[in-house]
Amino acid sequence: MSEHAVVWLRELGAREIAHPGGTLLAHLERVADLLASWGARPALRQAGMCHAFYGTDGFPTALLPLTRRAELAAVIGDEAEEIVYAYAACDRAASYPTLACEESAFRDRFTGRVHSPAPRLRRDLAELSAANELDLARIDPVFRDAWGDELRVLFTRLGGLLSEPARRDCRTVLGDGEG
């Protein structure tokens, strides 16, 4: 993990931003750790640590404006920054239903552009989404009760994009739906 990214997150106030389960920084660290436990490659782990830099469809607080993408890329690398941008740009309601399809319809909530990301990026988005939501479901029983069934359906549909450790954690945290 880039120590510079962690320092920058602290400088940008991520330790003071409230987030389910504590602070935004604590959440980002847990997501990166979860991805590491699943064997994610370094770029995806870096993206997990920085996934909220531009805000997300579910968490609008941004640490940086999109005009500063090059600065984040200089710290975490181009590949990781591209994942961060895609995660932040994902219009979840429009994109998640087809993300597992070869010809997915990914809608960029910043530009309105609809396109089909490459398979690796679709896998990265699914894996990062699972890590993000499973962290929240683990840490916050109210969140899990409110969203667990919907997340179980989503990650079952995205199962072909997820690593085996991610699928296993989805079943452990969210259940298998047969109870």
C-alpha positions in Angstrom: 0.0 0.0 0.0 1.3 3.4 -0.9 2.2 5.2 2.4 2.0 8.4 0.5 -1.7 7.7 -0.3 -2.4 7.1 3.4 -0.7 10.3 4.4 -2.6 12.2 1.7 -5.9 10.7 2.9 -5.1 12.0 6.3 -4.1 15.4 5.0 -7.4 15.6 3.1 -9.4 14.9 6.3 -10.5 11.3 5.8 -9.9 10.7 9.5 -12.5 13.3 10.3 -15.2 12.3 7.8 -17.9 10.3 9.4 -18.7 7.0 7.7 -20.6 3.9 8.8 -18.4 2.1 11.2 -16.3 5.1 12.2 -14.4 7.3 9.8 -13.9 7.3 6.0 -10.2 6.5 6.6 -11.0 3.4 8.7 -13.4 2.2 6.1 -10.9 2.6 3.3 -8.2 0.8 5.3 -10.7 -2.1 5.9 -11.6 -2.3 2.2 -8.0 -2.4 1.2 -7.3 -5.1 3.8 -10.2 -7.2 2.7 -9.1 -7.0 -0.9 -5.6 -8.1 0.2 -7.1 -11.0 2.1 -8.7 -12.1 -1.1 -5.4 -12.0 -3.0 -6.2 -8.9 -5.1 -3.3 -7.6 -7.2 -1.6 -4.4 -5.9 -3.5 -2.0 -8.3 -6.8 -3.2 -7.0 -5.7 -3.0 -3.4 -4.5 0.6 -4.0 -7.9 1.4 -5.6 -9.6 -0.1 -2.6 -7.7 2.2 -0.3 -8.5 5.3 -2.5 -12.0 4.4 -3.9 -13.7 7.4 -2.4 -11.3 10.1 -3.6 -13.9 11.4 -6.1 -17.0 10.4 -4.1 -19.2 7.6 -5.2 -22.8 7.0 -6.2 -23.4 5.9 -2.6 -21.1 8.4 -0.7 -21.1 11.8 -2.4 -18.3 13.3 -0.2 -15.3 13.8 -2.5 -11.7 14.3 -1.3 -10.5 15.6 -4.7 -12.2 17.1 -7.7 -11.9 15.2 -11.0 -9.7 17.9 -12.3 -6.9 16.5 -10.0 -7.0 12.9 -11.4 -3.4 13.1 -12.5 -2.2 13.9 -9.0 -3.9 10.7 -7.7 -2.4 8.7 -10.6 1.0 10.0 -9.7 0.6 8.6 -6.1 -1.1 5.2 -6.8 -0.4 4.5 -10.5 -2.5 4.9 -13.6 -4.1 1.5 -13.4 -5.3 2.0 -9.8 -6.5 5.5 -10.5 -8.5 4.2 -13.5 -10.3 1.8 -11.2 -10.9 4.6 -8.7 -12.4 6.7 -11.4 -14.6 3.9 -12.8 -15.8 3.1 -9.3 -16.6 6.7 -8.5 -18.2 7.2 -11.9 -20.4 4.2 -11.7 -24.1 5.0 -11.9 -25.1 1.9 -9.9 -28.7 1.8 -10.7 -28.0 1.9 -14.4 -24.7 -0.1 -14.4 -25.0 -2.9 -11.9 -27.9 -4.8 -13.7 -25.7 -5.5 -16.7 -22.2 -5.5 -15.3 -21.8 -9.3 -15.5 -22.8 -9.2 -19.2 -20.1 -9.2 -21.9 -21.8 -6.3 -23.5 -22.5 -4.4 -20.3 -24.1 -0.9 -20.3 -21.9 1.0 -17.8 -23.1 4.6 -17.3 -20.6 7.2 -16.2 -22.5 9.4 -13.7 -20.1 12.3 -14.3 -20.3 12.4 -18.1 -23.5 10.4 -18.9 -21.5 8.3 -21.3 -22.6 4.6 -21.6 -20.1 2.0 -22.6 -19.0 -1.5 -22.0 -15.8 -1.7 -19.9 -13.2 -4.3 -20.6 -13.6 -7.6 -18.7 -10.8 -6.9 -16.3 -12.3 -3.6 -15.3 -15.7 -5.2 -14.8 -14.1 -7.8 -12.5 -12.3 -5.0 -10.6 -15.6 -3.1 -10.2 -17.4 -6.2 -8.9 -14.6 -7.1 -6.5 -14.3 -3.5 -5.2 -18.1 -3.2 -4.8 -18.2 -6.5 -2.9 -15.3 -5.4 -0.6 -17.0 -2.0 0.0 -20.4 -3.4 0.8 -19.3 -6.4 2.8 -17.2 -4.0 5.0 -20.3 -2.0 5.7 -22.5 -5.1 6.2 -19.9 -6.5 8.7 -19.5 -3.3 10.7 -23.1 -2.1 10.7 -26.0 -4.5 11.5 -28.5 -1.9 10.6 -27.0 -1.6 7.1 -26.9 -5.3 6.8 -30.6 -5.7 7.8 -31.6 -2.9 5.4 -29.5 -3.9 2.4 -28.4 -7.5 2.9 -31.0 -9.2 0.7 -30.5 -6.8 -2.1 -26.7 -7.2 -1.9 -27.0 -11.0 -1.8 -29.0 -10.8 -5.1 -26.5 -8.4 -6.6 -23.4 -10.4 -5.7 -25.0 -13.7 -6.8 -25.6 -12.1 -10.2 -22.0 -10.8 -10.3 -20.6 -14.0 -9.0 -18.9 -14.9 -12.2 -16.8 -11.7 -11.9 -15.9 -12.2 -8.3 -12.9 -14.2 -7.0 -13.7 -17.3 -5.0 -12.6 -15.7 -1.7 -15.0 -12.8 -2.4 -17.9 -15.1 -3.3 -17.2 -17.1 -0.1 -17.2 -13.9 2.0 -20.5 -12.8 0.4 -22.1 -16.0 1.5 -20.6 -15.8 5.0 -21.6 -12.1 5.6 -24.9 -12.0 3.6 -26.0 -15.6 3.8 -27.0 -17.8 1.0 -30.6 -16.7 0.8 -32.0 -20.1 1.8 -32.9 -19.5 5.4 
